[in-house]
Amino acid sequence: MNIEKALGLIREIPDFPKPGITFQDITPLLANGEAFALIIKQMSPENSTFDYVAGMEARGFIFASAIANYASRGFIPIRKSGKLPSDIYSENYGLEYGIDTLEIHADACPSGSRVLIVDDVLATGGTACAAIRLIQKTGSDVTHIFFLLEIAALKGRIKIAQEFPEIKLDSLHIV
């Protein structure tokens, strides 16, 4: 299997979750072991040095934990509000319909750690920027951020680059 065939397993569902939205359904890709393994290998940057892989709830967990395992690194969950039991840092971010909050354990990684952030989709960039700020609150540095796919029309890449120009950003598939 090649990367184009693996990415071709992502199917578009029109008008979900509401009219006018085209949902990028990654479940066929996840269900194909060969495709999923290839995607994880492609999303594991070989020339980037990192100590931890962080992923945002929920689908980001799938890719980040698999990459952490592949690279023999620790995994840091970035959760929605109210899901972590210990001391936390919180970060609010805007959505087109309101505000949401992400949280991370205050001791998720030692200060000075280098962190790769991974998520499934880059849309407007709000979630990614909040995740970057959370990692920074731990005293660590985000060295790289990687997405399975990017919705270019929503300009998330531009938002991230404006706020964090020093962070390398990659996407496997741009729609």
N, C-alpha and C positions, 0 to 999 in steps of 0.2 A: 504494500500500500504506500502511496505517496501522500504528501501533505495536501495537495489539491483534492484528492479523493476523500481524505479524512475530513477536510473542511466542508466538502460537498455534502456531508451527512447532516450538517446544520440545516434545518428546514425553517422556512418562513411561514408563519401563521398570520394571515391578514386579519385585521380588526380584532386583535386580542391584545390586551384585556379590554380595550374599548375601540369603537370605530375610529379609523384613521391611524392606528398603531399597527405596525408590522412586527410581531414578536419573533425573535430569533430563538428557536427551540433547539437546545443543545443535547436533548436527551437521546436522539439517535446516535450521536457521536459518542456519548458516554456509554451506550449499550454495546458498542463495538470495541472489544478489547484491544485489537490491533491499532485501530484509529486513536483510541484514547492514549495508549502507550506512546504513539508517535507524537501526539500533541504535547504530552508532558515532556518528552525529550526536547521538542522544539521550543517549548516555553522555559526551559532550564538554561539560562544564559551561561555559557562556558567561559566567557571572557569577563564576567562580572564577579567580583568578590563579595560574598554576603555570608552572614552568620546565621540568619533566620529568614524564614519566609512567612509573611503575614498575608492573611486572606480575610476578606469581608464576608459577613454572613449574607446570604446563605450559599449561593453557588460559588462564590470565591473560595469557600472552604474546600470544595472538591478539588480545584486545581492547585491551590496553595499547599494543601496537605500532601497531595501526590508529588508535587515538585520538591517539597521538603524531604520526603522519603527518598525520592530519586537522587537528590543531592546530599543526602545524609546530614541534613540541617534540621534545626528545631522549627516548629510551626507555632505561629502566634495568631490566635483567633481575635478578630475585631468584630465585636458583637453589637447587636441592637440593644437599646437601652433596657436596663433592668435584668440582664441575663448573667452577669458576672458576680460571683459571691465575695470577692475580696476588694481591697482598695482599688479604685479605678480613676482613670482620666476619661473625661467626656468631651465630645466635640459635636456641636450642632452644624447642620448643613441644610441648604435650601433645596427644596424640590419644587416642581412646577405647581404643586398643589398644597404646599405648606413647608414645614420644617421637620426634620427627623434628627436623631441623635445616634452616634456610634460611641462605643466604649471599648477600652482596653485595660487590662490589669496594669496597675502602676509598676509592678515588678515583672512585666512580660519579658523583658530582656535587659541585660546589664547596660548601663550607660556606656556609650561609645560603640555599641554594636552596629553592624552594617545590615540593613534589612532590605530584602526584595519584597515588594508588594505585588500581589497577583489577584486579578479578578477576571470574571468571565466577560463582561461587556463594559466598554467605555462609552458612556452616553454623554451627559452634560459635564462630567468631571467633578461634580459636587461630592460624591461619595469618596472618590479617590483623594481629593484635596483634604477632606476630613481625616481620612486614614493616614495621610502623610503627616498632618499636624499631630495626630495621636502618637505616632512613632517618635516624632520630635519631642513631645512632652516627656517621654521616657529617658531622654538624653541620648537617643540613638539617631542614626542617619539613614535615610532612605537613599539607596544607591541606584535603584532601578525600579521601574514599575512596568508590569507586563500584563497585557489583556489578551484573551482569546480572540475577541473581535471588537471592532470599533465602528460606531455609527458616526461617520464623518460629518454628516449634516448637522449634528448636535454640537459640534465644536468643542468637545471635552478636552481634546489635545491642546487646543489654544488656551483654554482656561488653566490647565495644569502648567503649561509652559510659562504663562504670565506670572503665576504665583510661585512656581518652583523651577526656574529655568535651568538649574544645575542638575536636575534629576533626569536620567535617561528614561525614555518611554518607548515601548515597543508594543505592537499589536500584530497577531498572526494574520488576521483577516480584516479588511476594511470594507464596510458596506455603505 
